[in-house]
């Protein structure tokens, strides 16, 4: 009998219906766009195409972390039902959201001392979180305990490799990832940065590519380097409304026999607000993150 519920947040960028099919519920992050606050709901309140077109035209949405009060109200019904809670969340190095979940947890421990509320900091973002969440849900369906799933998540979270590229450096400039000068020069010269998620859950600018097509080839190079079992691993891709580029990336992956199991999804509002349109984030289980980046 499943006596606990696996939960996550919309920063995982996986369609809600896919998560619900696996028994996972989601709390939406908040985005202020064109003067209106949206709670992410899997593109029900706003069209993804319209959102990303607005970003291309210079719109600058802002995001805010989920508050402890919202987490409290999100977790509480499951505890009321007699279930424990396992929240698998967005990297604490990129947002205060995980910290807010921890505040709610401590409040709930006082109000429901007989129940467990456990949190896993994935040190991941976007579909990197989804990779872990879906693995946890698979184990739960097979009857694994919450403790066994938590151990798996802690052991495997650094095997989640994130490699991504953006088309517009100005959004990274707003987030302090690149300087104003670098953003201006990069845009003028069509420089596309290659970024990576460190073991600390932070973004690293590891390489630069001249042009979009070259950046996609570099992503595949890192996939080949980081995979342990080529052509038997799953690859998840989140993108900022650029299906043609994703189709090319998938073609390159298959041509090099690196994976035949590739799933692509549209990146959500929250992550998209920080990366801009045409971002492509590729994640997979592979070598330890540091080993993938090593020169050897």
Secondary structure, 3 states (H helix, E strand, C coil): CCCEEEEEEHHHCCCHHHHHHCCCEEECCEEEECCEEEECCCCCCCCHHHHHHHHHCCCCCEEECCCHHHHHHHHHHHHHCCCEEEEEECCCCCCCHHHHHHHHHHHHHHHCCCCCEEEEECCCCCHHHHHHHHHHHHHHHCCCCHHHHHHHHHHHHHHEEEEEECCCHHHHHHCCCCCHHHHHHHHHHCEEEEEEECCCCCEEEEEEEECHHHHHHHHHHHHHHHCCCCCCCEEEEEECCCHHHHHHHHHHHHHCCCCCEEEEEECCHHHHHHHCCCCEEEEEECCCHHHHHCCC
